[in-house]
Amino acid sequence: MATESELLQAARTVFARHGYKAASMLEISQEAGMAVGGVYTFYRSKLALFQAVYFLENADSKRKIAAMVDWSQPKEALSAYVQANVAAIRDNKILAEWYSKSPGDALRKQYMDQHGSGCVLGEFFTEKIAAWRESGELRPEITDHMIEELFLLFTIVDASGDISQDTMQLCIDATLENLFDV
């Protein structure tokens, strides 16, 4: 029987290939090399398994994005961070589920249950915003919540597919000019 780690990797592969709705527990169990019943010894439902995969995928994505950004220039760093996250959500069927009704509602509820109503951008990013505010690089009236809402706005608008990447970049750049215009 596969380990939980092997099961999570198999589930990640299947969810990344098909998305949440089209993925089946049978295909996940086959990918993991175990019987379907074995999956349920680790996770009580497809949703519970997906939630575990999602939060691992999201943490890994944010860690990789944070590592590739040059944080020495706040405006450029924030632009790069937002663009990379928007692209990750656009290109990753697992991460894109955050904005779906199901399982998105369950993902957002689990996140809020675990982290409270804090910034969904993560502790690392919240610390960067605080440092920029403290150093006077970020306008003092710009709150973490405002930045979070802007981030969500960009990802939701991008997920709609109605805005070109050039227009999206123009919106990001215009917003950043106002955030850092001190």
N, C-alpha and C positions, 0 to 999 in steps of 0.2 A: 504494500500500500504506500502511496505517495505521502510525503510529509506535508505539513501545512504550507511551508514555503514553496514546495513544488506545485501544490495546488494553486496557490496565489499566482505563481508565474504562468501556469497553464490558463488560468482564468483571465489573466491580463492579456495573454495572446489572443484568446477567443473574443473577449470584449473589445480589444483594439481592432480586431478584424471585422466584427459585425455590429458593434454597438450593444447597448444593454438589451433592447427589446428583441433583437434577432438572435442573440446568443442563447444557447440552450445548455441546461445542466448536463445533458447527455454528451454534447460536444466537449464541454469543459472536462467532464470526467474522463472521456477518451483521451483528450490532450494530456491529462495528468497521469494516465495509465492506471486508473482505478475505476471501481464500480460506482454508479451514480449514488448508491447508498453511502459510500465512503465520503462523498462530498458533504453529505448532511451530518457526518460525525464532527465536522469542523464548523459548518455554517448552516443555520436552520432554514435558510432560504436563498434564492438567487439574489434577492435584494441585499441581504446581509453580506453575502460574498462580494457583490459588486461594491458595496460601501467600503469594505476592507481594501479592495483593489483600487478604488478611486482615491482614497486618502493616501495610499502609498504612492500612486502615480502623481498626484498633485504635489506631494512633498518633494518627490524626486525632481519633478519639473521645475518647481520654484527654486530648489537648491541649485540645479544646473544653470538656470537663468541668472540667479544672483551671482554665481561664480563667474559668469562671462561678462557681466556689466562692469565697466570702469566707473566706480562710485565717486571719483574725485571731482567731477563736474555735475552738480545736482540736476540741472535741467536736462542735460544729455543723458544722464543715468536714468532719470525717470522716464524719458522718452524711450530709451532702449528697453527698459524693464516692461513698460506697458506694451510696446510693440511685440516683444518676445512672448509675453503672456497671451496677447491676442492671437498671435500666430500659433502658439501651442494649443490653445483652445480650438481654433479653427481646424487644425490639422490632426487632432487627437480625438478619436471617438469617445474615449473614456472621459477626458476632461470636458468635452462639449456637453456631456449629460448634466452638468451643473445647472444649465439653463433650460433643461427639459422639465416638463411637468412631473413625469415619473421616469426615472428615479430622482430627479432634481429636487423635488420638495423634500424627500427623505434625506438627501445629502445635506441640504441647507439646515434642516432641523437638527440632524446629528451634529453638524458643525457648531451650531449655536448652543446646543446642549453641552457640548464639550468645552467650548471656548467663550461662551457668553456672547454678548452683542458686540464684541471687539472687532477690530478691523480684520476682514477676511483676507487682507493682503499679507498677513503673517507678521510674526514678532520682529523678524529681521528688518523687514521693510518699514514697520512702524518705528523702529529705532532710528533708521536713516532719516525719516521725516522729522522726528523730534530733534535730531542733531542739526538738520538744515534750518529748522525753525530757530533753534537756540543760537546758531551762528549768524542769524539774520539773512540767510540766503533765501528762505521761503517767507512769503508774506505772513505776518503773525496771525492774521484773521483766518487763514486757511487751516481748517481743522482736518484731523485724520478722517473724520466721517465724510467731509467734502471730497477728499482725495479718493476714498473708497468708492463713493458714488460716481465720480468721474471715471474711475477704472471700470466699474460695472457698466456704465453707460457705453464706453468704448467697446467692451467685449460683447454686450448685447447688440449694439448697432452692427458690429462686424459680423456677428453670428447670423444676423438677418440676411446677409448676402446682398443687401440693397445699395451698399455704399462701396465705391471703388477704393482700392488701397491708397491711391493718390489722395482722394478726398479724406480718407481716414487720417492719413499722415498730416494733412493740412489742419484738421480739427485738433489733433494731438498737439501739433506745434503751436497753434493759436492759444490753446488752453495753457500750455506750459509757459508761454510768454506772460500770461496773467498771474500764474502761480508764483513765478520768480521775479516779477517786476517790482523790486523793492526800492 
